[in-house]
């Protein structure tokens, strides 16, 4: 008996061609339904997370910066982390306005090394987020999020928070800049220019740009579940028929 085609699910439109290339069944379909683990973003409150970031930065200083960057760290070695830290901190120093940096360690790294970054001269203000909170718990309260290839960059973009993709020109990133969802920053001057630009009115990204990376409205888990149930019952809802595209 021939095996029935199984539907494939990808996060964004840019993933569909690769999924189609990998599909082996001639009738296989690829559905662009987003990322279920990003559904929780729909319930994030900006005000509570902003207060958390400000409270991290205020102790010992008595003041809160006008703008706050969250750095979603990767589990890199000390030298690479220091290079990224210098890139961000030097850029923040040169940028217009007063900035504070909240470092969100990756679960796989110790925050001890990052604590040494607070030994600069106190400008910009630097704090380290609780590992239990993580970058995701900080995103909604940030004015900008910096990362190299953390998926937190995608999550920030979905929330409408500006994103900086940092690192040398040859470092791998998520490629969000190619879709207009991030600024690629390889020097401190790039960071300073990007941050200064945030003080001016922003041009909203086209919805299609976000859809290319991740189609998201907070209901991806429900859509995936509906697809599974529809395949089991032999009936496919109209909205899922519209999402599916032939693999070949």
BAFI-3210 file (N, C-alpha, C; in Angstrom, 3 decimals, decimal comma, padded with zeros to 6 digits):
// residues 248
n [1|2|3|4|5|6|7|8|9|10|11|12|13|14|15|16|17|18|19|20|21|22|23|24|25|26|27|28|29|30|31|32|33|34|35|36|37|38|39|40|41|42|43|44|45|46|47|48|49|50|51|52|53|54|55|56|57|58|59|60|61|62|63|64|65|66|67|68|69|70|71|72|73|74|75|76|77|78|79|80|81|82|83|84|85|86|87|88|89|90|91|92|93|94|95|96|97|98|99|100|101|102|103|104|105|106|107|108|109|110|111|112|113|114|115|116|117|118|119|120|121|122|123|124|125|126|127|128|129|130|131|132|133|134|135|136|137|138|139|140|141|142|143|144|145|146|147|148|149|150|151|152|153|154|155|156|157|158|159|160|161|162|163|164|165|166|167|168|169|170|171|172|173|174|175|176|177|178|179|180|181|182|183|184|185|186|187|188|189|190|191|192|193|194|195|196|197|198|199|200|201|202|203|204|205|206|207|208|209|210|211|212|213|214|215|216|217|218|219|220|221|222|223|224|225|226|227|228|229|230|231|232|233|234|235|236|237|238|239|240|241|242|243|244|245|246|247|248]
n.u [000,848|000,537|002,179|000,626|000,903|002,680|002,067|004,242|005,504|006,547|008,251|008,424|008,010|010,471|011,584|010,197|011,082|013,376|012,233|010,550|012,458|013,528|011,424|010,101|007,918|005,776|003,328|003,554|003,005|003,789|003,332|003,065|003,092|004,051|005,687|005,089|006,189|006,535|004,105|003,577|004,414|002,350|001,119|002,800|003,527|004,327|004,805|005,321|007,659|009,331|009,610|011,001|013,488|014,345|014,582|016,693|018,800|018,817|019,614|022,119|022,772|020,755|019,371|017,653|018,212|017,325|016,807|016,809|018,794|018,621|020,770|020,864|022,605|024,932|026,250|029,175|032,814|035,008|036,647|035,319|032,859|033,681|034,538|032,114|030,798|032,370|031,890|029,148|029,023|030,835|029,569|027,138|028,054|028,789|026,425|023,463|021,525|020,791|021,796|021,108|022,310|021,099|022,161|021,385|022,087|022,934|021,326|023,260|025,597|027,726|026,847|028,862|031,226|030,185|029,514|031,760|031,753|030,468|032,292|033,188|033,220|030,726|029,045|027,856|025,086|025,103|023,682|022,962|020,661|018,492|019,177|016,983|014,977|015,816|016,461|014,067|012,205|012,747|012,417|010,017|010,137|012,225|013,980|015,492|016,921|019,815|021,725|023,502|022,873|020,655|017,412|015,848|016,069|014,306|011,920|011,854|011,581|009,044|007,548|007,784|010,005|012,996|015,905|019,332|021,753|024,668|028,300|031,359|031,880|031,999|030,673|028,117|024,653|021,097|020,101|018,197|018,428|018,464|015,834|014,825|014,268|016,095|019,120|022,302|025,237|028,561|030,561|031,420|030,602|028,531|026,666|026,236|025,117|022,781|021,422|021,126|019,444|017,110|016,016|014,662|011,629|010,253|010,124|007,714|008,150|007,339|004,521|004,867|007,580|008,091|006,564|008,083|010,129|008,883|005,629|003,219|000,729|000,115|-001,254|-000,134|000,307|-002,293|-003,025|-001,260|-002,136|-004,741|-004,151|-003,012|-005,204|-007,004|-005,794|-006,005|-008,741|-009,438|-010,476|-009,838|-009,592|-010,602|-008,829|-006,427|-006,018|-005,461|-003,007|-001,306|001,202|002,150|004,804|006,298]
n.v [-001,197|002,165|004,796|007,468|010,957|013,144|016,143|018,998|021,363|024,660|027,593|030,171|031,968|031,967|029,560|027,673|026,884|025,277|023,245|022,119|021,146|019,096|017,371|014,141|012,704|012,717|014,079|015,674|018,353|021,701|023,660|026,929|027,933|029,318|029,509|027,489|027,801|030,471|031,532|032,401|034,987|036,663|037,227|038,812|041,509|044,863|046,967|045,806|044,375|046,394|047,816|045,884|045,839|048,475|048,496|046,761|048,282|050,661|050,378|051,570|053,644|055,502|056,546|056,188|055,063|056,714|055,101|051,572|048,788|045,326|042,654|039,687|037,079|034,706|031,352|031,852|031,841|033,483|035,508|036,142|036,965|039,210|040,841|041,341|042,641|044,957|046,100|046,742|048,364|050,465|051,530|052,340|054,307|056,276|056,902|058,953|060,300|058,766|055,615|052,327|049,062|045,823|042,702|039,541|036,474|033,447|030,285|028,294|029,409|030,871|033,633|034,952|035,824|037,861|039,722|041,219|043,201|045,333|046,885|049,097|052,682|053,365|054,444|053,467|052,482|049,214|046,025|042,672|040,286|038,106|034,691|032,992|034,555|035,332|036,169|036,210|036,943|039,588|040,949|042,398|044,747|046,216|048,776|048,194|045,227|043,258|040,827|037,927|035,421|034,542|033,166|034,924|037,284|037,027|036,823|039,348|040,970|040,181|041,260|043,875|045,203|046,919|045,427|044,565|042,972|041,637|041,521|040,478|040,955|038,444|036,751|034,408|035,085|035,398|036,442|038,448|041,086|041,122|040,986|043,364|043,479|043,954|045,681|045,369|045,239|045,783|047,282|049,627|052,127|051,524|050,559|052,846|054,582|053,179|053,171|055,904|056,514|055,422|057,317|058,901|059,183|055,977|053,797|051,548|048,012|046,110|043,913|041,562|041,193|040,302|037,952|036,450|035,515|034,550|033,567|034,886|035,082|034,489|032,086|029,734|027,131|026,153|026,114|024,207|021,980|021,779|021,087|018,540|017,138|017,419|015,925|013,418|013,077|013,347|015,639|018,885|022,104|025,243|027,438|026,154|024,829|026,927|027,667|025,572|024,452|022,806|020,456|019,816]
n.w [000,000|-000,883|000,764|002,394|001,628|003,791|005,550|005,652|007,988|008,241|009,504|008,302|005,140|003,807|004,494|003,108|000,394|000,950|002,487|000,572|-001,192|000,303|000,567|-000,137|-001,038|-003,844|-003,631|-001,444|000,872|001,885|004,684|005,821|008,900|011,065|014,323|016,977|019,596|019,815|020,379|022,952|023,040|022,486|024,855|026,346|028,489|028,046|029,937|032,510|032,001|031,232|033,607|035,037|033,686|034,108|036,910|037,216|036,252|037,719|040,586|042,753|041,093|040,999|038,891|035,791|032,490|029,378|027,192|026,566|025,848|025,141|025,302|023,804|024,569|023,120|023,493|023,370|023,364|025,803|024,534|022,148|023,141|024,592|022,495|021,216|023,287|023,582|021,086|021,301|023,661|023,113|020,899|022,042|023,739|021,928|020,712|020,192|022,904|026,136|027,061|028,343|029,107|029,230|029,890|028,761|029,693|027,928|028,495|028,617|029,511|032,021|034,043|035,303|033,969|032,400|034,274|034,755|032,892|033,909|035,109|033,800|033,292|034,247|032,373|029,322|031,506|032,867|033,299|034,426|033,471|035,331|034,967|035,025|034,074|031,534|028,022|026,571|028,498|028,751|026,382|025,561|026,999|026,023|024,133|022,008|020,648|020,719|019,028|017,804|016,452|017,886|018,396|019,686|018,387|016,241|017,679|018,897|016,631|015,786|017,801|017,223|018,125|017,531|016,006|016,296|014,447|015,356|015,156|013,474|009,906|008,720|010,417|011,195|010,990|011,718|009,450|009,378|008,683|005,929|005,297|006,078|008,768|010,701|011,736|010,411|012,170|012,275|013,321|015,967|015,210|013,456|015,279|016,850|014,929|014,300|016,765|017,250|015,159|016,047|017,663|016,029|014,038|013,224|010,373|009,708|009,339|006,413|006,479|004,970|005,074|007,684|007,572|005,844|007,423|009,793|010,049|012,014|014,507|017,026|017,226|016,300|017,354|017,581|014,873|013,819|015,254|014,234|011,606|011,934|013,019|010,909|008,915|010,029|010,027|007,430|006,400|005,393|006,661|005,121|005,490|005,955|003,598|001,983|003,018|002,424|000,142|-002,865|-002,699|-004,866]
ca.u [000,000|001,331|002,118|000,034|001,800|002,608|002,296|005,360|005,210|007,715|007,999|008,233|008,042|011,821|011,923|009,421|011,836|014,226|011,358|010,109|013,580|013,748|010,251|010,335|006,663|005,373|002,157|003,792|002,696|004,495|002,443|003,742|002,179|004,701|006,437|004,240|006,778|006,463|002,739|003,547|004,719|001,101|000,698|003,827|003,163|005,497|005,053|005,943|009,028|010,108|009,945|012,044|014,763|014,741|014,999|018,034|019,795|018,787|020,335|023,473|022,949|019,710|018,817|017,335|018,501|016,169|016,603|017,413|019,083|018,795|021,703|020,593|023,924|025,118|027,261|030,487|033,955|035,236|037,196|034,276|031,886|034,251|034,524|030,734|030,492|033,044|031,162|027,908|029,237|031,446|028,538|026,180|028,730|028,825|025,078|022,678|020,682|021,407|021,424|021,492|022,416|020,786|022,710|020,615|022,978|022,383|021,232|024,439|026,790|027,702|026,806|029,987|032,115|029,511|029,458|032,939|031,507|029,930|033,396|033,555|033,088|029,340|028,271|026,440|024,749|025,072|023,166|022,799|019,339|018,424|019,098|015,638|014,141|016,301|016,227|012,649|011,483|013,126|012,219|008,913|010,447|013,420|013,875|016,195|017,515|021,010|022,125|024,182|021,902|019,651|016,035|015,230|016,006|013,040|010,838|011,815|011,033|007,605|006,951|007,988|011,180|014,122|016,914|020,678|022,502|026,021|029,435|032,163|031,180|031,957|029,949|026,793|023,503|019,820|019,765|017,007|018,695|018,134|014,384|014,437|013,808|017,219|020,267|023,550|026,227|029,873|031,459|030,781|029,952|027,253|025,758|025,893|024,205|021,489|020,752|020,745|018,313|015,912|015,451|013,839|010,456|010,569|009,281|007,328|008,487|006,198|004,115|005,435|008,957|008,023|006,046|009,155|010,907|007,958|004,232|002,867|-000,367|-000,131|-002,079|000,543|000,079|-003,655|-003,043|-000,584|-003,041|-005,828|-003,616|-002,878|-006,555|-007,619|-005,211|-006,546|-010,164|-009,622|-011,078|-008,901|-010,254|-010,280|-007,647|-005,222|-005,838|-004,809|-001,622|-000,486|001,687|002,743|006,257|006,885]
ca.v [000,000|003,393|005,614|008,784|012,095|013,803|017,584|019,594|022,666|025,518|028,797|031,339|031,742|031,703|028,172|026,776|026,243|024,211|022,137|021,484|020,401|017,903|016,488|012,981|012,230|013,623|014,869|016,319|019,774|022,487|024,658|027,997|028,149|029,996|028,746|027,396|028,277|031,932|031,951|033,064|036,402|037,424|037,594|039,570|042,893|045,745|047,799|045,019|044,031|047,632|048,077|044,934|046,295|049,704|048,155|046,165|049,311|051,778|050,240|052,098|054,814|056,473|057,088|055,204|055,620|057,014|053,964|050,330|047,696|043,983|041,849|038,252|036,476|033,344|030,656|031,984|031,898|034,809|036,506|036,576|037,725|040,522|041,636|041,788|043,614|046,210|046,639|047,341|049,430|051,612|052,134|053,019|055,510|057,272|057,163|060,029|059,879|057,992|054,223|051,322|047,727|044,661|041,499|038,333|035,344|032,209|029,273|027,426|030,114|031,452|035,101|035,523|036,553|039,062|040,697|042,079|044,309|046,450|047,596|050,291|053,912|053,624|054,905|053,298|051,597|047,805|045,077|041,304|039,756|036,804|033,607|032,423|035,447|035,139|037,219|036,255|037,668|041,006|041,527|043,343|046,005|046,823|049,683|047,527|043,946|042,928|039,424|037,457|034,553|034,035|033,271|036,081|038,329|036,838|037,148|040,801|041,523|039,918|042,189|045,245|045,788|046,950|044,392|044,717|041,722|042,114|040,635|040,805|040,755|037,029|035,964|033,945|035,665|034,842|037,045|039,291|042,357|040,958|041,146|044,646|043,292|044,207|046,414|044,611|046,115|045,141|048,209|050,469|053,229|050,991|050,506|054,227|055,109|052,491|053,635|057,309|056,532|055,041|058,511|059,544|058,365|054,728|053,312|050,180|046,984|045,542|042,611|040,471|040,977|039,437|036,658|035,698|034,882|033,788|033,998|034,803|035,862|033,950|030,876|028,713|025,801|025,743|025,815|022,921|020,949|021,622|020,370|017,128|016,574|017,358|014,795|012,193|012,966|013,403|016,918|019,986|023,406|026,122|028,278|025,340|024,566|028,105|027,739|024,498|024,572|021,537|020,410|019,766]
ca.w [000,000|-000,950|001,962|002,144|001,799|005,088|005,405|006,360|008,570|008,409|010,268|007,452|003,701|003,316|004,769|002,260|-000,688|001,478|002,859|-000,669|-001,748|001,112|000,509|-000,987|-001,607|-004,927|-003,263|-000,152|000,968|002,896|005,271|006,559|010,024|012,179|015,325|018,173|020,848|019,851|020,710|024,264|022,878|022,423|026,200|027,051|028,803|027,946|031,116|033,577|031,610|031,251|035,013|035,433|033,131|034,806|038,272|037,133|035,945|038,664|041,856|042,825|040,227|041,282|037,659|034,769|031,162|028,526|026,299|027,076|024,925|025,686|024,518|023,909|024,361|022,607|024,305|022,756|024,259|026,411|023,615|021,219|023,923|024,903|021,267|021,013|024,335|023,225|019,941|021,772|024,636|022,434|020,064|022,912|024,244|020,860|020,199|020,777|024,004|027,219|026,891|029,322|028,514|030,055|029,265|029,057|029,402|027,368|029,558|028,662|029,954|033,352|033,996|036,047|033,075|031,943|035,370|034,695|031,982|034,674|035,739|033,044|034,086|034,625|031,228|029,668|032,601|032,451|034,286|033,926|033,809|035,994|033,972|035,026|033,263|030,173|027,033|026,204|029,532|028,708|025,052|025,402|027,666|025,441|022,997|020,927|021,034|019,955|019,074|016,606|015,782|018,806|017,893|020,330|017,377|015,528|018,602|019,040|015,394|015,774|018,762|016,760|018,779|016,597|016,228|015,747|014,260|015,618|014,916|012,303|008,638|008,335|011,402|010,798|011,697|011,252|008,168|009,482|008,008|004,514|005,155|006,631|010,145|011,612|011,214|010,539|012,795|012,382|014,019|016,977|014,497|012,970|016,429|017,209|013,908|014,429|017,983|017,058|014,238|016,790|018,291|015,012|013,699|012,551|009,288|010,056|008,362|005,707|007,037|004,184|005,520|008,858|007,148|005,209|008,486|010,651|009,996|013,436|015,070|018,362|017,206|015,500|017,928|017,209|013,444|013,630|015,775|013,269|010,449|012,312|013,143|009,587|008,195|010,612|009,698|005,986|006,026|005,614|006,676|004,007|005,741|005,836|002,176|001,421|003,499|001,876|-001,224|-003,281|-002,546|-006,207]
c.u [000,883|001,131|001,594|001,057|001,578|002,867|003,531|004,978|006,509|007,284|007,648|008,369|009,443|012,266|011,246|010,232|012,723|013,387|010,864|011,220|013,822|012,602|010,490|009,055|006,190|004,173|002,335|003,466|003,543|003,542|003,259|002,808|002,833|005,408|005,614|004,873|006,832|005,072|002,680|003,829|003,463|000,660|001,703|003,385|004,382|005,803|005,766|007,389|009,912|010,525|011,049|013,411|015,253|015,227|016,361|019,098|019,892|019,606|021,769|023,678|021,932|019,083|018,569|017,611|017,216|015,807|017,366|017,588|019,166|019,703|021,410|021,869|023,840|026,206|028,633|031,574|034,176|035,731|036,131|033,208|032,399|034,236|033,119|030,343|031,116|032,326|029,909|028,149|029,878|030,416|027,523|026,774|028,655|027,439|024,441|021,803|021,459|020,872|021,866|021,467|022,071|021,239|021,900|021,477|022,224|022,330|022,479|025,692|026,609|027,666|028,003|030,905|031,490|029,475|030,640|032,723|030,976|031,035|033,881|033,214|031,651|028,480|028,722|026,252|024,619|024,540|023,019|021,460|019,468|018,314|017,716|014,666|014,509|015,956|014,755|011,846|011,771|012,674|011,195|009,190|011,601|013,076|014,556|016,803|018,695|021,326|022,887|023,262|020,919|018,264|015,277|015,175|014,712|011,881|010,704|011,187|009,526|006,868|007,083|009,124|012,347|015,227|018,230|021,294|023,977|027,067|030,195|031,410|031,065|031,229|028,546|025,727|022,236|019,385|018,524|017,191|018,310|016,649|013,895|013,951|014,904|018,219|021,502|024,626|027,532|030,894|030,677|030,054|028,607|026,221|025,298|024,894|022,820|020,723|020,305|019,525|017,015|015,263|014,585|012,664|010,851|009,609|008,973|007,704|007,219|005,828|004,727|006,868|008,991|007,540|007,132|009,961|010,033|006,564|003,642|001,687|-000,754|-000,939|-001,448|000,299|-001,300|-003,723|-002,376|-001,486|-004,196|-005,370|-003,513|-004,252|-007,207|-007,081|-005,773|-008,002|-010,434|-010,262|-010,107|-009,636|-009,752|-009,003|-006,367|-004,978|-005,123|-003,353|-000,735|-000,049|002,330|004,258|006,965|005,843]
c.v [001,247|004,198|006,994|009,882|012,729|015,297|018,020|020,976|023,434|026,835|029,986|031,013|031,400|030,276|027,201|026,137|025,094|022,997|021,394|020,626|019,102|016,891|015,366|012,488|013,208|014,506|015,604|017,810|020,421|023,577|025,654|028,423|028,822|029,042|028,676|027,943|029,798|032,420|032,723|034,552|037,256|037,902|038,406|041,019|043,790|046,460|047,033|044,692|045,266|047,958|047,141|045,412|047,551|049,410|047,477|047,249|050,404|051,568|050,751|053,343|055,901|057,076|055,949|055,811|055,856|055,805|052,756|049,326|046,390|043,222|040,375|037,507|035,085|032,675|030,643|031,961|033,316|035,864|037,044|037,386|039,127|041,425|042,177|042,846|044,966|046,895|047,385|048,544|050,670|052,318|052,895|054,319|056,642|057,682|058,374|059,472|059,088|056,567|053,374|049,963|046,672|043,426|040,294|037,131|034,190|031,177|028,413|028,124|030,701|032,973|035,752|036,343|037,882|040,143|041,660|043,279|045,533|047,286|048,787|051,534|054,274|054,215|054,152|052,376|050,171|046,965|043,714|040,771|038,417|035,721|032,967|033,281|035,297|036,287|037,340|037,056|039,156|041,708|042,643|044,692|046,763|047,821|049,098|046,245|043,673|041,451|039,086|036,519|033,910|034,172|034,390|037,264|038,250|037,249|038,656|041,442|041,327|040,857|043,649|045,958|045,783|045,978|044,795|043,333|042,087|041,050|041,065|040,421|039,284|036,151|035,632|034,632|034,979|035,443|037,919|040,609|042,284|041,138|042,477|044,575|043,553|045,114|045,568|045,559|045,359|046,024|048,996|051,641|052,783|050,985|051,908|054,822|054,492|052,999|055,083|057,412|056,188|056,224|059,300|058,638|057,139|054,475|051,860|049,220|046,475|044,196|041,441|040,176|040,058|038,044|035,804|034,930|034,011|034,371|033,793|035,678|035,313|032,673|029,742|027,301|025,282|025,374|024,476|021,777|020,699|020,848|018,878|016,460|016,422|016,194|013,467|011,971|012,961|014,682|018,033|021,315|024,309|026,916|027,482|024,964|025,741|028,208|026,711|024,775|023,251|021,575|020,357|020,122]
c.w [000,000|000,310|001,620|002,385|003,161|004,904|006,183|006,850|008,743|009,035|009,376|005,984|003,192|003,564|003,807|001,135|-000,210|001,856|001,623|-001,262|-000,995|000,998|-000,502|-001,670|-002,684|-004,592|-001,935|-000,238|002,061|003,377|006,083|007,685|011,223|013,115|016,612|019,443|020,934|020,240|022,020|024,155|022,909|023,799|026,981|027,262|028,816|029,255|032,229|033,241|031,557|032,681|035,483|034,941|033,854|036,213|038,290|037,005|036,997|039,925|041,785|041,992|040,531|040,049|036,675|033,404|030,375|027,664|026,831|025,947|025,704|024,740|024,797|023,542|023,742|023,460|023,635|023,821|024,758|025,438|022,669|021,943|024,233|023,673|021,000|022,053|024,017|022,062|020,402|022,681|024,014|021,552|020,883|023,460|023,214|020,376|020,873|021,897|025,047|027,181|028,072|028,641|029,552|029,294|029,718|028,698|028,754|028,479|029,703|029,172|031,344|033,236|034,682|035,159|032,662|033,020|035,313|033,780|032,710|035,306|034,914|033,873|034,443|033,527|030,002|030,872|032,077|033,597|033,615|034,402|034,514|034,921|033,907|034,221|031,797|029,237|026,692|027,227|029,540|027,436|025,000|026,043|027,054|024,342|021,774|021,486|020,125|020,110|017,798|015,834|016,759|018,179|018,602|019,371|016,586|016,415|018,789|017,803|015,324|016,723|018,324|017,440|017,790|017,003|015,575|015,631|014,307|015,312|013,679|011,030|008,249|009,353|010,904|011,643|011,190|009,919|008,202|008,743|006,532|004,247|005,728|008,062|011,163|010,923|011,437|011,034|012,982|013,092|015,062|016,321|013,928|014,092|016,796|016,213|014,051|015,649|017,855|016,148|014,952|017,502|017,317|014,666|012,876|011,400|009,563|008,938|007,689|006,325|006,298|004,595|006,730|008,473|006,508|006,243|009,372|010,536|011,383|013,789|016,438|018,396|016,396|016,026|017,531|015,729|013,147|014,103|014,806|012,045|010,737|012,378|011,777|008,768|008,714|010,202|008,209|005,510|006,367|005,572|005,554|004,253|005,651|004,380|001,524|001,835|002,810|000,457|-001,603|-003,113|-003,877|-007,241]
res [x|x|x|x|x|x|x|x|x|x|x|x|x|x|x|x|x|x|x|x|x|x|x|x|x|x|x|x|x|x|x|x|x|x|x|x|x|x|x|x|x|x|x|x|x|x|x|x|x|x|x|x|x|x|x|x|x|x|x|x|x|x|x|x|x|x|x|x|x|x|x|x|x|x|x|x|x|x|x|x|x|x|x|x|x|x|x|x|x|x|x|x|x|x|x|x|x|x|x|x|x|x|x|x|x|x|x|x|x|x|x|x|x|x|x|x|x|x|x|x|x|x|x|x|x|x|x|x|x|x|x|x|x|x|x|x|x|x|x|x|x|x|x|x|x|x|x|x|x|x|x|x|x|x|x|x|x|x|x|x|x|x|x|x|x|x|x|x|x|x|x|x|x|x|x|x|x|x|x|x|x|x|x|x|x|x|x|x|x|x|x|x|x|x|x|x|x|x|x|x|x|x|x|x|x|x|x|x|x|x|x|x|x|x|x|x|x|x|x|x|x|x|x|x|x|x|x|x|x|x|x|x|x|x|x|x|x|x|x|x|x|x|x|x|x|x|x|x]
***
